[in-house]
Each structure stands twice: as C-alpha cells, then as structure tokens.
Amino acid sequence: MTDLRLMHEQADALEERMSRELDALVVKSTLYVSGEVDPSLPMEPPHNPDGKRFLMGPDPRLPPMPERPTLVDFFRLRFGPSAHVLQSAKLALDAGHSEKIVLACLLHDIAVTGFIRADHGYWAAQLIEPYVDEEVSWAVRAHQFLRFYPDEDFGYEYPEAYVRFFGADYRPDPHMDRAYQRALKHKYYRSARLVTMNDFYAFNPDVVVRLEEFTDIIGRNFRQPEEGLGFDDSPSAHMWRTIAMPTRFL
C-alpha cells in the first residue's frame, strides 16, 4: 500500500469516527446557506431524528480551544491560513514601523481568515476594538475602503488585481466614498494607509513567516482578557465565541 493511499484511508477513517462522535445536530445558519437557499421561503422547523440533541457547545470536529483562549490560540486553532497577514506584519516590521502598525497589519484580515469576507475591515476592527489602541482598530477598519483609492504621496496605486476581480468599470459604493473623504482628514489616516501599503505587497508564496515572531508585540499591544477571548463580556466577546464555537445552535 502506498503512503498516499494509507494517508487517504486514515483521513477517511478519522472523518467517519468524528462524524459518529458528533452525537448532536449541527444546523446551518441562514447566512451560511444564503445564495443557495431562497431566504424568503418558509424555513422548515429543526427536527432531531433519533433523539439527538442540538449542538450547544464546541464542535468535536474542530481542534479543542483552551479554557481561556488567547489571540495566538485563535490564530493556531480557528483562523484559516494566515501567511498573508504574517507577511504583511513582517513587511511593516522590517520597514521600521511602530508596533501598532505591525499589529494592525497582523490583524487586518482576521475576519477573512476566521469570520466573514464581506466588509472584513469593519468586522476585524469590531473584533479587536476592546483590546487594542484606537489607532490599531481604526487603521484596520479604514484599510477596507482605502485599498480602492490611490495615494500618490505613498506610492499606492489601484491594485491591478481588482481590475481582474471586479472589472474595469467597478466603482466603490457611495458609502465607501464618504468614508474615504472622512478618512483623508483623520488623525490616523497615515496609519491606515501604511496597512494598505503592507497589505498590497504581502502575497509571496515563497516567503514563510512564523507567528512566534510577533508574540512579544502581541503581548505588549493586545490586551488579552484574563477570562479568555469570548468570555470577558466585552462588546465583541460574542464574536470571538462564534469563531470558537461556530456551529452552536443558539
């Protein structure tokens, strides 16, 4: 038996075992199936065949989280591939930017890797707002729309990839134009623009950056709650709990 075939069989066996162990029901949220199911149609009431209970805790198919999870735990156990944000933070670090800018670069896309893509800058900023300085969360939020607007003073051009992704005729929505105009006058505009600069160039498949390079910066600039992220009653604690336990019924 080849090593590859053995690996596939082991993976299949693990998946089957985990499915058997999941003796509670996982019900997908409306957002999860949006675009596949017409939300205007009546929803079927959830049912529990074989007397199974609905899942109201951690999903056993996911790696278990510590009792008091930290930001690093979320990077390691819940966020998807983070090479891009790690490269972004490394670029900012090597360029001599402040630790706040480095942290903002590290966190700017955590909504994409762990939560949701749409309006990811806003979601990421809301996630981290209780735990970082205003400069960091504002820069993370503003990078969402600043990427669509060139800035000659920083040498930032409209990404060529966006022409391929969205078409040459794409124009940002009016609310983004308004946010951009306000941002130009904001005290942290430069900080947000630096995030876009280090975001733009951080897609090198040959560069490997380790999260351990930033643990000290995280420790100095991210206010880790003693109770653990998701359990400290902050305004965004529920969002961290959702990432940690994404298939809870309620």
SVG drawing of the C-alpha trace seen along z (x, -y; Angstrom):
<svg xmlns="http://www.w3.org/2000/svg" viewBox="-43 -67 57 69">
<polyline fill="none" stroke="black" stroke-width="0.4" points="0.0,0.0 1.4,-3.4 2.0,-6.1 -0.5,-8.3 -3.2,-5.7 -2.6,-5.0 -2.9,-8.7 -6.3,-8.9 -7.6,-5.8 -6.5,-7.2 -8.2,-10.6 -11.4,-8.8 -11.4,-6.7 -10.8,-9.9 -13.7,-11.7 -16.0,-8.7 -15.1,-8.5 -15.6,-12.2 -19.0,-12.0 -20.0,-9.2 -18.8,-11.1 -20.9,-14.2 -24.0,-12.9 -25.6,-16.4 -27.2,-18.1 -25.5,-20.9 -27.9,-23.3 -26.5,-25.7 -27.4,-29.4 -29.3,-31.4 -26.1,-33.3 -24.2,-30.1 -26.7,-29.0 -27.5,-32.4 -27.4,-32.4 -28.1,-28.7 -31.5,-28.8 -34.1,-31.4 -34.4,-33.3 -38.0,-34.4 -39.2,-30.8 -40.6,-29.4 -38.0,-27.7 -38.5,-24.2 -38.6,-23.8 -35.5,-22.0 -36.0,-18.3 -34.0,-15.9 -34.0,-12.4 -33.1,-9.6 -33.5,-11.9 -30.2,-13.6 -29.6,-17.0 -28.7,-20.2 -25.1,-21.3 -24.8,-23.9 -21.0,-23.8 -17.7,-23.2 -17.8,-21.2 -15.9,-18.0 -14.8,-18.1 -12.7,-21.1 -9.5,-21.3 -10.4,-22.0 -9.8,-25.5 -8.2,-26.2 -10.4,-27.2 -9.1,-30.8 -8.2,-31.2 -5.8,-33.9 -5.3,-35.7 -2.5,-33.3 -4.8,-30.3 -7.3,-31.7 -4.5,-32.1 -3.4,-28.5 -6.8,-26.8 -9.5,-28.8 -8.1,-31.2 -7.5,-29.8 -4.1,-30.1 -2.5,-33.3 0.5,-33.6 -0.7,-36.9 -1.2,-38.7 2.1,-37.3 3.9,-38.6 2.2,-41.9 3.2,-42.3 6.8,-41.2 7.0,-43.9 5.9,-46.5 8.3,-45.3 11.3,-45.2 10.3,-48.7 10.8,-50.0 7.1,-50.9 5.7,-51.2 4.5,-48.1 0.9,-49.5 1.3,-49.4 2.8,-46.0 -0.1,-44.7 -2.6,-46.3 -1.0,-44.6 -1.1,-41.3 -4.8,-41.7 -6.2,-43.5 -7.6,-40.4 -8.6,-38.2 -12.2,-38.5 -11.4,-36.9 -9.5,-34.1 -11.8,-33.4 -15.2,-35.0 -16.5,-36.6 -15.1,-38.2 -17.8,-40.9 -16.8,-44.2 -13.9,-42.4 -12.1,-45.5 -15.1,-46.6 -15.7,-43.2 -12.0,-42.8 -11.9,-46.3 -15.0,-45.4 -13.4,-42.2 -10.3,-43.8 -11.6,-47.2 -11.9,-46.4 -8.3,-45.0 -6.1,-47.5 -5.4,-51.2 -7.7,-53.3 -5.0,-53.7 -4.9,-50.0 -8.6,-49.4 -9.2,-52.5 -6.4,-51.6 -7.8,-48.0 -11.3,-49.4 -10.1,-52.0 -7.9,-49.7 -11.2,-48.1 -12.0,-51.1 -8.6,-52.8 -7.5,-50.0 -9.8,-51.2 -8.3,-54.7 -4.8,-55.6 -2.5,-57.9 0.5,-59.3 2.2,-60.5 2.5,-56.9 3.1,-55.5 -0.1,-53.5 -1.9,-52.6 -5.2,-51.0 -4.5,-47.2 -4.3,-45.7 -5.8,-42.6 -9.0,-44.5 -9.5,-45.1 -9.4,-41.4 -11.5,-40.6 -14.3,-43.2 -13.9,-44.6 -12.6,-47.8 -15.9,-49.6 -16.2,-48.8 -16.7,-51.8 -16.8,-51.7 -20.2,-52.2 -21.2,-55.7 -20.8,-54.8 -17.2,-53.9 -16.6,-57.3 -18.0,-59.1 -15.8,-57.0 -12.8,-57.8 -13.4,-61.5 -13.7,-61.4 -10.6,-59.3 -8.5,-61.9 -8.9,-64.3 -8.5,-61.7 -5.5,-61.8 -4.8,-58.1 -5.0,-58.3 -1.3,-57.6 -1.6,-54.6 -4.4,-53.1 -2.5,-53.9 0.5,-52.1 -1.6,-49.0 -2.8,-49.2 0.8,-49.5 2.0,-46.5 -1.2,-44.6 -0.6,-45.2 2.8,-43.6 2.3,-40.6 1.4,-37.8 4.7,-36.0 4.2,-32.2 8.0,-31.7 8.1,-33.7 7.5,-31.9 6.9,-33.9 6.2,-32.4 3.6,-33.7 6.2,-33.4 8.0,-36.4 5.1,-38.6 4.2,-37.1 6.1,-39.8 4.4,-42.6 1.0,-41.0 1.8,-40.8 2.7,-44.5 -0.1,-45.8 -3.1,-43.4 -4.9,-43.5 -5.6,-39.8 -8.6,-39.4 -7.9,-37.2 -11.1,-35.3 -10.1,-34.5 -11.3,-35.9 -15.0,-35.4 -15.6,-35.1 -14.8,-38.6 -18.2,-40.3 -16.6,-42.9 -18.7,-44.3 -17.2,-41.8 -16.9,-38.8 -19.8,-37.1 -18.0,-37.3 -15.0,-35.5 -17.3,-32.9 -18.9,-32.4 -15.5,-31.8 -14.5,-29.4 -17.9,-27.6 -19.3,-28.3 -21.9,-25.5 -23.7,-26.2 -27.5,-26.0 -28.1,-29.2"/>
</svg>
